[in-house]
């Protein structure tokens, strides 16, 4: 079976170790290679950061980080360690590309209400802009075998892309059923037959082996996803982060960001990069 190449960014907080626990779930069914990455973050205002630090200071910081990685390994974790300096998302993206990562795993505390509206978490930012799928796990999230995978999208003109392959790889490893879901908000009932046909076309285009289609009525898309998940008991929720505005005029990026904070199940966000000819 093909190995799943996983990148886990860490700040060595307890919540970041949730990603290691999720990797152990995946390893039950599929061979994995784990790369753990720590980024010493630099903002735009710190453009002279490196010039202002001595080689000795930078080396000491790196050694401290490597010692923390060794402590993790002494607890039984198996991974390759990487240390970088720069902007968090840029460095994760670069590392993912260089290492050929199939998936990025991140733990997140989540947030509630007004806090979420005024400040985005690192996990939100990474989930929206990373070029590979990102699987986020909240504190308290049950980590089970992925028997039922929920895939949420606006399926209108949903072209064939690369990142869906990671979802298919997980589904094959766990012998999962992929549940295609579109939320119907007010006024969209008349499009139900057309939407279901688009969902079936998507499944055929991506050669999904085991799938079901679902249309769910709710006032808001994010609420519909949560309510459907409560009723259907999905083990993994997948949502596209950069869908164009379709019939529903939805920005899936913002919906995905809210779900990073509130989804009670593991959440996989992905972009739909085009396949090269």
Secondary structure, 3 states (H helix, E strand, C coil): CCCEEEEEECCCCCHHHHHHHHHHHHHCCCCEEEEEEEEEECCHHHCCCCCCCCHHHHHHHHHHHHHHHHHHHHCCCCCEEEEEEECHHHHHHHHHHHHCCCEEEEEECCCCHHHHHHCCCHHHHHHHHCCCEEEEEECCCCCCCCCEEEEECCCCCCCCECCHHHHHHHHHHHCCEEEEEEEECCCCHHHHHHHHHHHHHHHHHCCCCCEEEEEEECCCHHHHHHHHHHHHCCCEEEEECCCCCCCCCCCHHHHHHHHHHHCCCEEEEECCCECCC
